[in-house]
Each structure stands twice: as C-alpha cells, then as structure tokens.
C-alpha cells in the first residue's frame, strides 16, 4: 500500500478544504473534489515530513512537525485498480505560518465545520471526518 498524508487545517469553527485542480500521478478521479491537503510519501521520507512538505507545496503554508496531531489511519482498497491502494495518515493542524494560497494543484477555501460540503468530497469522508472533528481517533478501511 502506498503511504499518503492528509492534513486538515483548523481555525476556530472552520476547516480548510481545497479543490483538486489536476492529477499528478494518474489519480484523475480526484480532480474537482474537495479534500484536506496532502499526498504521497517519497522514498526515505517520514510520514510527518511528507505531510509538512505537501502542505507547503500545495498551499504555501509552513507547518512544524510538532504541530501535526495524528487523528486517523485509514486504508483504502480499489478493487479494479489495486495500484491505487493507499494507507492514509490523517493529521489535524491548528498552528502554521503563512496564509493558504492557490497553487497549480489546489484551490484552498475555509468552510464552517457545521456546513462541510460532503457532496463535493469523497464518499467516505462523511463517515470518518465528523468523528475526527469531534475529537475521536479513527482507524478504518
């Protein structure tokens, strides 16, 4: 399984989600969806270092590894595309430097935690994201 990261930036009653503008690794089904910020872990890179790097690359925000709060491990299996199978490491982030900005890959936007547009996200998000935002740790597949 490919290890991947997902960071959810939080401030007060808001969550930062970003719309995927393009595919980088053939994962075209993600284009147009809203998601947290993250991506693949490079060879020799720790999960935490990958999370920090991806946030910087995708929305221009700087995070220190000690500000990553691990909240979920979720394994995704794609029956017809096993090469897409992923082990996603999810982090909440409440402290960072910089202002989220659009990149070639993502368009970030703040949403109220009570009005998350699940219809524009992955179908599974509505099952685990509310638990994470309620302070629970999630393990799933």
ABEGO torsion letter per residue (X at the ends): XBBBBBBBBBBEABBBBBBBABBAAGBAAABGBBBBBEEBBBBGBBAAAAAAAAAAAAAGBBBBAAABBBABBBBBBBAABAAABBBBBBBBBABBBEBBBBBAABBBBBBBAAABBAAABBAAAAAAAAAAAAGBBBBBX
